[in-house]
Amino acid sequence: MTLPSDDFRAFRKPCRRFVGTYNKNQSNTSDSVVEINCRLSEGEKKLLSRGLKFCPKPRQVGAQQLSLDIESSSRILRLREYFADSDSSTTQNEGNVNKFKPKSSWNPPKNRCPALETFIQAIEEDVQNYVPSPDKRDNLSKQERQAIAKLRQRNDIIIKPADKGSATVAMDIKFYEEESLRQLNNPLNYRKLERIPPRKLRIRWQNLFL
């Protein structure tokens, strides 16, 4: 349903008032970045305000790294094609699979699916023949580039998307761990199991949480 312009403006005002009443206890809040028990520099705030899905423009594209990325993507496509016909129920019932073991480097045989190989070959040719544009403008400022390096070195905070809305939350790592344990130790919400749950239930939990 499309609202008339006058009705839409009247509808938007209470929404703005609601956004402005965001709980600011124990936090420093901007429009899109929330700091909880921690401090961020202006550059770090500007960088995080772009969102966690923002992709910085690479300063230069390395031919070797590009080749590795294409090879990795092609392997994923071949793996999906190779296991497309496998029974998913059989995979779910394998309860003693160690999900923390090192990742496999096995490559499925090529030329199983001609259409897939044609697609992969076309992608590789397009990438190899790609000529980058002469535009050297960066999509980040110098301050934001420096903020990337600083955030990589910081081990005192954890950065997560907000549960609601599109904000980004930066939180002190000790506070995050303490709050997690506090909620897990709350008997009103969780209780410790008296015995090991059945195998089928453990499999369902593994598929859900890991």
Legacy VTK file of the C-alpha trace (Angstrom):
# vtk DataFile Version 3.0
C-alpha trace
ASCII
DATASET POLYDATA
POINTS 210 float
0.000 0.000 0.000
1.348 3.440 -0.903
0.811 6.217 1.624
0.024 9.762 0.483
2.820 12.241 0.968
1.162 14.099 3.880
0.378 10.865 5.725
3.900 9.595 5.167
5.462 12.705 6.696
3.168 12.416 9.700
4.075 8.710 10.044
7.810 9.387 9.876
7.957 11.843 12.813
7.140 9.338 15.591
9.623 6.899 14.032
12.360 9.482 14.404
11.387 10.097 18.035
11.512 6.343 18.681
15.019 6.044 17.183
16.161 8.963 19.328
15.152 7.190 22.544
17.723 4.384 22.127
19.024 3.213 25.486
22.362 4.890 26.137
23.135 3.394 29.540
26.761 2.246 29.811
27.368 3.086 26.169
28.378 5.844 23.800
26.001 5.779 20.878
26.117 7.368 17.443
23.720 6.791 14.590
25.313 3.531 13.499
28.093 2.673 15.994
27.538 1.749 19.658
30.434 1.639 22.137
29.905 -0.456 25.263
32.579 -0.166 27.973
35.182 0.770 25.381
36.463 3.742 23.423
36.928 4.097 19.689
38.827 6.794 17.853
37.038 9.023 15.370
38.634 7.133 12.509
37.485 3.796 13.892
33.941 5.134 14.325
33.845 6.453 10.767
35.114 3.125 9.453
32.613 1.015 11.415
29.755 3.351 10.500
30.089 2.091 6.923
28.813 -1.293 8.082
30.391 -4.717 8.516
29.638 -5.659 4.896
31.502 -2.683 3.445
34.308 -3.729 1.102
37.396 -1.482 1.042
38.850 -0.963 -2.393
42.175 -2.822 -2.689
45.066 -0.515 -3.438
46.471 -3.028 -5.870
45.343 -6.400 -7.157
48.030 -9.058 -6.967
48.007 -11.504 -9.863
49.072 -14.382 -7.616
46.347 -13.754 -5.032
43.763 -13.327 -7.781
44.751 -16.677 -9.257
44.424 -18.348 -5.846
40.983 -16.813 -5.322
39.767 -18.080 -8.702
41.117 -21.550 -7.936
39.388 -21.563 -4.542
36.067 -20.475 -6.052
36.300 -23.107 -8.779
36.994 -25.787 -6.181
33.884 -24.780 -4.208
31.728 -25.028 -7.331
33.120 -28.463 -8.204
32.604 -29.686 -4.636
28.973 -28.611 -4.660
28.409 -30.344 -7.970
30.222 -33.493 -6.790
28.148 -33.840 -3.596
24.875 -32.550 -5.067
23.415 -36.056 -5.350
24.521 -37.254 -1.914
21.861 -38.041 0.672
21.712 -35.133 3.131
20.087 -37.315 5.782
23.106 -39.618 5.759
25.373 -36.676 6.402
23.269 -35.449 9.324
23.288 -38.864 10.989
27.048 -39.039 11.193
27.264 -38.002 14.818
30.940 -38.741 15.416
32.188 -36.280 12.820
34.804 -33.987 14.315
33.905 -30.505 13.136
37.143 -29.056 14.492
39.469 -31.130 12.348
41.645 -29.368 9.723
39.873 -28.457 6.515
40.262 -30.878 3.662
42.272 -29.876 0.608
40.822 -32.632 -1.578
39.823 -31.582 -5.089
37.044 -33.381 -6.953
37.836 -34.675 -10.462
37.359 -32.214 -13.271
35.203 -32.599 -16.383
32.397 -34.364 -14.502
29.964 -31.653 -15.598
30.772 -30.053 -18.984
28.430 -27.136 -18.367
30.162 -26.301 -15.084
33.621 -26.535 -16.633
32.520 -24.212 -19.455
31.263 -21.713 -16.882
34.503 -21.873 -14.850
36.588 -21.460 -17.994
34.549 -18.408 -19.024
35.053 -16.825 -15.606
38.803 -17.458 -15.707
39.071 -15.912 -19.176
37.066 -12.848 -18.129
39.274 -12.273 -15.097
42.507 -12.779 -17.026
41.393 -10.345 -19.738
40.130 -7.753 -17.279
41.804 -4.363 -17.538
41.399 -2.278 -14.370
40.101 1.251 -14.750
42.597 4.103 -14.390
40.563 5.506 -11.497
42.878 5.416 -8.483
40.516 7.087 -6.043
40.184 5.277 -2.732
36.802 4.604 -1.147
38.365 5.165 2.287
40.047 8.207 3.743
43.579 8.126 5.114
42.158 8.217 8.628
39.966 5.186 7.929
42.875 3.262 6.389
44.846 3.849 9.578
41.813 2.731 11.595
41.819 -0.643 9.803
45.384 -1.276 10.917
44.599 -0.210 14.495
41.489 -2.384 14.760
43.442 -5.394 13.567
45.862 -4.932 16.470
43.214 -4.400 19.132
42.477 -7.504 21.196
40.575 -5.674 23.930
37.285 -5.306 22.040
34.850 -7.441 20.081
32.825 -6.078 17.168
29.395 -7.492 16.365
26.270 -6.449 14.448
23.442 -5.238 16.666
20.621 -7.686 17.376
18.123 -5.177 16.014
18.633 -2.459 13.460
21.707 -1.886 11.332
24.070 -0.574 14.003
27.545 -1.963 14.709
28.450 -2.684 18.333
31.975 -2.444 19.757
32.238 -4.022 23.210
34.978 -4.598 25.739
36.010 -8.249 25.426
36.074 -8.849 29.205
32.632 -7.342 29.595
31.405 -9.515 26.701
32.718 -12.693 28.358
31.364 -11.759 31.778
27.932 -10.951 30.366
27.873 -14.225 28.428
28.697 -16.229 31.553
26.182 -14.254 33.605
23.387 -15.145 31.210
24.445 -18.787 30.957
24.576 -19.110 34.753
21.117 -17.634 35.179
18.932 -20.560 36.363
15.812 -18.804 35.089
17.007 -19.198 31.519
19.434 -22.149 31.544
20.048 -25.230 33.628
22.917 -27.647 33.722
22.171 -31.057 32.256
22.284 -33.902 34.758
23.332 -36.447 32.145
24.671 -36.543 28.614
21.823 -35.996 26.126
20.945 -38.667 23.537
23.082 -38.921 20.422
20.350 -37.729 18.061
19.849 -34.598 20.140
23.584 -33.860 20.176
23.664 -34.151 16.389
20.829 -31.645 16.093
22.658 -29.230 18.398
25.866 -29.578 16.386
24.048 -28.814 13.162
22.340 -25.835 14.769
25.203 -24.156 16.624
28.426 -25.177 14.852
LINES 1 211
210 0 1 2 3 4 5 6 7 8 9 10 11 12 13 14 15 16 17 18 19 20 21 22 23 24 25 26 27 28 29 30 31 32 33 34 35 36 37 38 39 40 41 42 43 44 45 46 47 48 49 50 51 52 53 54 55 56 57 58 59 60 61 62 63 64 65 66 67 68 69 70 71 72 73 74 75 76 77 78 79 80 81 82 83 84 85 86 87 88 89 90 91 92 93 94 95 96 97 98 99 100 101 102 103 104 105 106 107 108 109 110 111 112 113 114 115 116 117 118 119 120 121 122 123 124 125 126 127 128 129 130 131 132 133 134 135 136 137 138 139 140 141 142 143 144 145 146 147 148 149 150 151 152 153 154 155 156 157 158 159 160 161 162 163 164 165 166 167 168 169 170 171 172 173 174 175 176 177 178 179 180 181 182 183 184 185 186 187 188 189 190 191 192 193 194 195 196 197 198 199 200 201 202 203 204 205 206 207 208 209
